[in-house]
C-alpha cells in the first residue's frame, strides 16, 4: 500500500497535497508529509486517472526530504507552471500547506 493512502507504520503524517492542474481524468500533484521529529518529505506524481496518485511510493525512502526552505523553493518552482482555474487554486493550496507546517 502506498505511503499516500496509508501512512500507518511509516511514522509520517500527510500534511496535504497540491493539485497543479485541474484536468479531467488525470492528476499532477505534490504531496507533503512530516515525520514525528519534524522532518519534511515530499513527492511529485502525475498521470492519468487509472492509477492512484503516489501508487509507486511505498516508504519514506521513495520521497524527497529536505528543509522548509528547500520545500518552499520546490513548491515555488512548481507554481511557475501550474494552472489556476475556477475549481483549482494551486497558490492557495501552497499557502495552506506552508501554514500547516508552520502550525
N, C-alpha and C positions, 0 to 999 in steps of 0.2 A: 504494500500500500504506500502511496506517495506521502512525502512529508507535508504536502499542501493539504491533503484531505484527512490526514491522520497524524497529528503531532505527538500522540501518546508514545512514550518511550524515547523520544528524541531529545527531551529537555528544552525544546523550543516552543515559543509562543508565537503564533501567527499574529503580527501586528495589523496587517491588512494588505491589500493589493491595489494596483493601479491598472486600469484598462486604458491603453493608449489610443485605441481607435474603437469606434462604435460601428462595427461591420457585421452584417448578417452572416451567420454560420461560420464565424471564425473568432479567434481571440489573439490578442497581443498584450501581454501582461508583465508586470513586475510584481513580485510578492516580497514582503519583508517580514523577517522573523527576529525575535530576540531570545537569547539564551538566559538562563537563570542568573548568570553573572553579569548580564547587561550587554554582552557581545552581540553585535548586529550581523545578520546574514540576509542575503537577498539573491534572487534569481529572476531571469527573464525567460519567458516561454511564449511561443506563438504557433498558431496552426489553425487547421480547420476545426469545426465543432465536433468531429468524430471522436478524437482522443480527449481525455480530460486534461485540463491545464496542469502542468508540472507532473505529469504521469511518469516521467523518467527520473524524477528527483526523489530518492528514497531515504537519504540521510543528510546530515549537515555537511558531510564531505562533498556532496553534489552541489553545494551552494557557495556563493562568494561571500567572504567575510571581510570586514574592514571597519574603519572608524566612521563616526557620524559624518565627518567631512567628506569621506570617500563615497558614502552612500548618497549624500546630498549632491555631490558632483555627478554621480551616475544618473540620478533622477533628473537633474537639470539638463544633462545631455539628452536623455530620452524625451524630455519636454519639447526640445527643439524640433522633433519630427512627429510629435503627437498631433492628433486631430480632435478639436473640440466640436461638440455637436449639441443639439438641444437636449440630448439624453446623456451626454458624457462630458465631464469637465476634468481632464487629467490634472490641470494645475490645482484645482481644488482638492483632488484626491492626494496629490503630493503634499500639499499643505496639511491635510488631515493626518497623513502618516507621520510627518515630522512632528506635528503637535502631539500625537500619541506617544512618540518616542520620548519627547521632552517631558511628558507627563505631568 
